[in-house]
Amino acid sequence: MEVTVIDRAAWARREYFEHYLTSVPCTVSMTMQLEIAPLRRSGRRLYPAMLHLLAQTVNEHGQFRMALRGEELVRYGSMTPYYTVFHKQSGSFSNLWTDYAEDYGEFLARFEEDQRRYGASEGFSPKPGLPENYFTVSMLPWRGFTAFQVNTPDYRYLRPIFTMGRMEESEGSCKLPLAVQVHHAVCDGFHLCAFLDGLQQKIDRLAAPPVRPEGRITP
């Protein structure tokens, strides 16, 4: 795991970091209605596909890979998703993590293995060995929303927080609400908008699955 310790004294963002971490500690939240019709047409499963797309985009933006490790400010070389799974019988949830892989097929295989081994296990985090280079994702498939916020009152949690809601389909369009929360000490509105634009572009570029001559979609 690659970790870079930031030299705050020489860091161009030092003044902003100190202001938004100590003087005026605050986070920034934005909710976007993602157009995921290309993802639906691609035949990919929604949750693992979005986890992979989020991780891909996080790993392209240094502002989304920052954390405080004790008093050290660090930037991870890559991040892996730490996500919720819902238990219908009890109404509770657990958090699982799946090692990121650039190739979606490889990531999906890892995700499915984690679901097989730990998906039915209750408890807060049943899969052992959570790496420190994680970011959190949750999903509320029961409701759509136009705004969503998670409160982190100690203001030392610098990692991004992602929350997805229920998708809504109509006339060839499919919208998925995505709320993103970042810490203003390491991320500005410009960086947040660049992240969301990059994520939407990745979704737009998804191709439909190959079709056999007889018209059946290839698994």
BELZICOR-V460971 format. One record per pair of residues at least 24 apart in sequence whose C-alpha atoms are under 8 Angstrom apart, sorted by the first residue. I is the first residue (numbers start at 1). J is the second residue. D is the distance in whole Angstrom. If there is no record, write none. Layout:
# BELZICOR-V460971
I,J,D  I,J,D
This chain:
# BELZICOR-V460971
1,76,8  1,77,7  1,78,8  2,76,6  2,77,5  2,78,7  3,74,7  3,75,6  3,76,5  3,77,6  4,74,5  4,75,5  4,76,6  4,77,7  5,72,7  5,73,6  5,74,4  5,75,7  6,72,8  6,73,6  6,74,6  6,75,7  8,73,8  13,186,8  16,185,6  16,186,8  17,184,8  17,185,4  17,186,6  18,185,7  19,185,7  20,184,6  20,185,5  21,155,7  21,156,7  21,184,8  21,185,6  25,155,6  25,184,8  25,185,8  26,155,7  26,183,6  26,184,6  26,185,8  27,155,8  27,181,7  27,182,6  27,183,4  27,184,5  27,185,8  28,181,6  28,182,5  28,183,6  28,184,6  28,188,8  28,189,8  29,148,8  29,149,7  29,179,7  29,180,6  29,181,4  29,182,6  30,147,7  30,148,8  30,179,6  30,180,5  30,181,7  31,146,6  31,147,5  31,148,7  31,177,7  31,178,5  31,179,4  31,180,6  32,146,8  32,177,6  32,178,5  32,179,6  32,196,8  33,146,8  33,175,6  33,176,5  33,177,4  33,178,6  34,175,5  34,176,5  34,177,6  34,178,7  34,200,7  35,173,7  35,174,6  35,175,5  35,176,7  35,200,7  35,203,8  36,173,8  36,174,5  36,175,6  36,176,7  36,203,6  36,204,8  37,172,7  37,173,6  37,174,5  37,175,8  38,203,6  38,204,6  38,205,8  38,206,6  38,207,7  38,208,7  39,203,6  39,204,8  39,206,6  39,207,8  41,207,8  41,208,5  41,209,8  42,206,6  42,207,6  42,208,4  42,209,5  43,208,7  43,209,6  48,108,7  48,111,7  49,104,8  49,108,8  51,81,7  51,137,8  52,100,7  52,104,7  52,107,7  53,199,7  53,202,7  53,203,8  54,199,7  55,79,7  55,80,6  55,81,6  55,100,7  56,102,7  57,195,7  57,198,7  57,199,6  58,195,8  61,195,7  63,186,6  63,187,6  63,191,7  64,159,6  64,160,6  64,182,8  64,187,7  65,133,8  65,159,7  65,160,8  66,158,6  66,159,6  66,186,7  67,157,7  67,158,5  67,159,6  68,156,7  68,157,7  68,158,7  76,133,6  78,133,7  79,133,5  79,134,5  79,135,7  80,133,6  80,134,5  80,135,6  81,134,6  81,135,5  81,136,6  81,137,7  82,134,6  82,135,6  82,136,5  82,137,6  83,136,6  83,137,5  83,138,6  84,137,7  84,138,5  84,139,7  85,119,7  87,120,7  87,122,8  92,122,8  93,122,7  93,123,7  93,124,7  94,121,8  94,122,6  94,123,6  94,124,5  94,125,6  94,126,7  95,124,6  95,125,5  95,126,7  96,125,6  96,126,7  96,127,6  97,127,7  97,130,7  135,159,6  135,160,6  135,161,7  136,160,7  136,161,5  136,162,6  137,161,6  137,162,5  137,163,6  137,164,8  138,162,6  138,163,5  138,164,6  139,163,5  139,164,5  139,165,6  140,164,6  140,165,5  140,166,6  141,165,5  141,166,4  141,167,7  142,166,6  144,168,8  144,176,8  144,177,6  145,177,6  146,177,7  147,179,7  148,179,6  149,179,7  149,181,7  150,181,7  155,183,8  157,183,7  158,182,7  158,183,5  158,185,8  158,186,7  159,183,7
